[in-house]
């Protein structure tokens, strides 16, 4: 297949491009920085400089590639991944570009795909801790995501909802990736854990879902090749409370156990959203992705994944 990867130099994008090329696909991948074209070439892809917020730039890039499938991996999260509770207090400041890429950028890609006759569009979403905060701790694709109304997380949550409604509603595929970890995905987080600047808030009962970047890339390849439709949670087998995964992460990277902050103090220092995530967050089930995509994980659980994938 001819596959167009918008956002090919991100942490996940690089893994995805390499896997698609290895599977024999012809890949065109985009970057916003011409200095990264060489990286895409070394991965075996045709690199293109594209501005995902410019409709003309997107339209020209997609038309030139004439792909069979378009994959939307554009964000501006870089190392500061949006799902990291240690940064949730600053969501309003550093997620604005990602929100635009998930709204305007999605519109531009869908328009370019339609104009070029592309029948399959796949886009990324998020399924780390943002399941609706009611009922059980583990959510499926049929459960709504938490809108976090009235908080700094609400605009980002609405952008994620927009991607899902727009792409899946148009007959495409949405992959809800869990918290990404592995090379390049957790560098900032590991530094914070080692410096004891990633505290455990409240009772730590809030659940997270994790996925190694290589497992996320393998699921994406399957979804592209099978032209899957609908929404899939791309997470590992073990959603877990923060009071379990955070101390284990610290141990795996040679750090002392995390500082514990009571809820009242955590609200003052970290904010309401961070406390809600660590005390009430909901994880996700991967049953549908395993059943319908035939997805098999190299790291079924963050327990061994942290130990091996972050060594």
Buried (B, 14 or more C-beta within 10 A) or exposed (E): BBBBBBBBBBBBBBBBBBBBBEBEBBBBBBBBEEEBBEBBEEBBBBBBBBBBBBBEBBBBBBBEBEBBBBBBBBBBBEEBBBBBBBBBBEBBEBBBBBBBBBBBBBBBBBBBBEEBEBEBBBBBBBBBBBBEBEEEBBBBBEBEBBBBEEBBBBBBBBBBBBBBEBBBEEEBBBBBBBBBBBBBBBEBBBBBBBEEEBBBBBBBBBBBBBBBBBBBBBBBBBBBBEBBBBBBBBBBBBBBBBBBBBBBBBBBBEBEEBEBBEEEBBBEEBBBBBBBBBBBBBBBBBEBBBEBBEBEBEBBBBBBBBBEBBE
